[in-house]
Amino acid sequence: MALEFSDSNFEQEVLNSDTPVLVDFWAEWCGPCRMIGPIVEEIATEYTGKAKIGKMNIDMNPGTPMKYGVRSIPTLLVFSNGEVVDKIVGAVPKTSITDKIDNQLA
């Protein structure tokens, strides 16, 4: 199951993570976000123990999306060693997301 990231736990869970992290920035009212939500959940299950996969509701956590320049959703950022190493904007196929994570695991 995907983790729930927030402005308050972002540094601990994402920036200080020992493994790559995928953050899905989303909102309840966003149609494309609802389309990729189940895909993100599947990826979270498949990558258990290899990478952290989580979601951040931008309406409830405005600080972090602003800091990382998230202007449209869904935006998925891949972090490694506390840095953004990849970005996906919009609803994309599952393989487009897993390829980005796999690049950080190689």
C-alpha positions as CSV (number, residue, x, y, z in Angstrom):
1,M,0.0,0.0,0.0
2,A,1.2,3.5,-0.9
3,L,2.5,5.6,2.0
4,E,0.9,8.9,2.9
5,F,3.4,11.8,2.7
6,S,2.7,15.1,4.3
7,D,4.5,18.5,4.7
8,S,5.4,17.3,8.2
9,N,6.9,13.9,7.4
10,F,8.4,14.7,4.0
11,E,11.9,15.3,5.2
12,Q,12.0,12.1,7.3
13,E,10.2,9.8,4.8
14,V,11.5,11.1,1.5
15,L,14.6,13.2,1.8
16,N,16.3,11.0,4.4
17,S,15.3,7.7,2.8
18,D,17.9,5.1,2.2
19,T,16.0,3.8,-0.8
20,P,14.6,5.6,-3.9
21,V,11.2,7.3,-3.3
22,L,8.3,7.9,-5.7
23,V,6.0,10.7,-4.6
24,D,2.6,11.1,-6.4
25,F,1.3,14.6,-6.0
26,W,-2.5,14.4,-6.4
27,A,-5.9,15.9,-5.3
28,E,-9.4,14.4,-4.8
29,W,-10.9,16.6,-7.6
30,C,-8.3,15.5,-10.2
31,G,-9.6,13.0,-12.8
32,P,-6.2,11.9,-14.2
33,C,-5.0,11.5,-10.6
34,R,-7.8,9.0,-9.9
35,M,-6.7,7.2,-13.1
36,I,-3.2,6.6,-12.0
37,G,-4.0,6.1,-8.3
38,P,-4.5,2.3,-8.6
39,I,-1.3,2.1,-10.6
40,V,0.6,3.8,-7.9
41,E,-0.9,1.4,-5.3
42,E,0.2,-1.6,-7.5
43,I,3.7,-0.3,-7.8
44,A,3.8,0.3,-4.0
45,T,3.1,-3.4,-3.5
46,E,5.5,-4.6,-6.1
47,Y,8.4,-2.4,-4.8
48,T,8.0,-3.2,-1.1
49,G,11.5,-3.4,0.4
50,K,13.1,-1.9,-2.7
51,A,11.7,1.6,-2.9
52,K,9.2,3.8,-1.0
53,I,6.1,4.7,-3.0
54,G,3.7,7.3,-1.6
55,K,1.2,9.9,-2.3
56,M,0.8,13.5,-1.2
57,N,-2.5,15.3,-1.3
58,I,-1.6,18.8,-2.5
59,D,-4.8,20.4,-1.0
60,M,-3.9,19.2,2.5
61,N,-0.1,19.8,2.1
62,P,0.6,22.9,0.0
63,G,4.1,23.6,1.2
64,T,6.0,20.7,-0.4
65,P,4.4,20.9,-3.8
66,M,5.2,24.6,-3.9
67,K,8.8,24.0,-2.9
68,Y,9.2,21.5,-5.8
69,G,7.4,23.6,-8.4
70,V,4.4,21.2,-8.8
71,R,2.1,23.2,-11.1
72,S,-0.1,20.5,-12.6
73,I,-1.2,17.2,-11.2
74,P,-0.7,14.4,-11.3
75,T,3.0,15.0,-10.9
76,L,5.3,12.1,-9.9
77,L,8.7,12.9,-8.6
78,V,11.4,10.3,-8.1
79,F,13.9,11.1,-5.3
80,S,17.2,9.5,-4.6
81,N,19.6,10.6,-1.8
82,G,17.3,13.5,-1.0
83,E,17.3,14.9,-4.6
84,V,14.8,14.9,-7.4
85,V,16.2,12.6,-10.1
86,D,13.2,12.2,-12.3
87,K,9.8,13.7,-13.0
88,I,6.6,12.6,-14.7
89,V,3.7,15.0,-15.3
90,G,0.2,13.6,-16.3
91,A,-1.3,10.2,-16.4
92,V,1.1,7.7,-18.0
93,P,1.3,3.9,-18.4
94,K,2.6,1.9,-15.5
95,T,5.8,1.0,-17.3
96,S,6.7,4.7,-17.7
97,I,6.7,5.0,-13.9
98,T,8.4,1.7,-13.1
99,D,11.2,2.4,-15.6
100,K,12.0,5.6,-13.7
101,I,12.2,3.8,-10.4
102,D,14.2,0.9,-11.9
103,N,16.8,3.4,-13.2
104,Q,17.5,4.3,-9.5
105,L,17.7,0.7,-8.4
106,A,20.2,-0.3,-11.1
